[in-house]
């Protein structure tokens, strides 16, 4: 049986992650039991939510969680034969032994640890890694949050924080196609240029160098109808002040506090704006909408084929560079969906 490599958490992380927070470890695989398969990783997903796991729940020595596309290299399960490609929550490791029938609990739901690749990938021209991006959780969040949570309508104005990220860059393209005015915020001038020039956002701003209130007055003088918030903190409160009557605020995350646990996430300190404008503020959990997953994936694929959505993957070569890729993502040095090819 092969030796395989893992990335483990080496120490508790209390601020911006660095490569020293992780350590490479080698393990020997063991003989398979009936029903199990041995998988070799092909593509690894690099996800900001890992930072949250590092702060809450993970201990030094734990395998870093994450999704991957893998190929079965040995099998004792007739439904999952050798050579078959699958994807799922296998963590940061080059080989995995898993029972494909096993599940894990997420948001009160029992979800499979591994799955067959989406049928939408067949003859699509998209790489297998797309099931970690546009045909995976990021794409599903982008689609489902807009349609099922925010119930967007053409002519509305939407603000997307973290607009050059794995969800934001897809969401902005969908919103633009649906006839919304799309305003994106990101953290450097190159990303600002990318989402405006290449992806077609109506407005794009650098939240680190440009005043939020001033940019919102310019781009949304009549107010913001929909705010997709992945950042939280001060950014959240400033946008709330600029919301239109009956605006909707969809919370996807709180990046502002991920790297600084001492900062308490700023729940709205603008209560009068919420009350007088009758704002609706709600969270969105993609797993609670998985009963409509096939509908969403079909539409995302059609948009990719028609060039309406142009998913961007930033590919990093080599499993040994996985921790570095994650650190770069946390430092705002990457864009789109970050994939590590093993």
Buried (B, 14 or more C-beta within 10 A) or exposed (E): EEEBBBBBBBEEBEEEBEEEBBBBBEBEBEEBEEBBBBBBBBBBBBBBEBBBBBBEEBEEEEBBBBBBBBBBBBBBBEEBEEEBBBBBBBBBBBBBBBBBEEEEEBEEEEBBBBEBBBEBBEEBEBBBBBBBBBBBBBBBBBBBBBBBBBEBEEEBBBBBBBBBBBBBBBBBBBBBBBEBBBBBBBBBEEBBEBBBEEBBBBBBBBBEEEEBEEBBEEBBEEBBBBBBBBBBBBBBBBBBBBBBEEBBBBBBBBBBBBBEEEBEEBEBEBEEBBEEBEBBBEEBBBEBBBEEBEEBBEBBBEBBEEEBBBBBBBBBEEBEBBBBBBBBBBEBEBBBBBBBBB
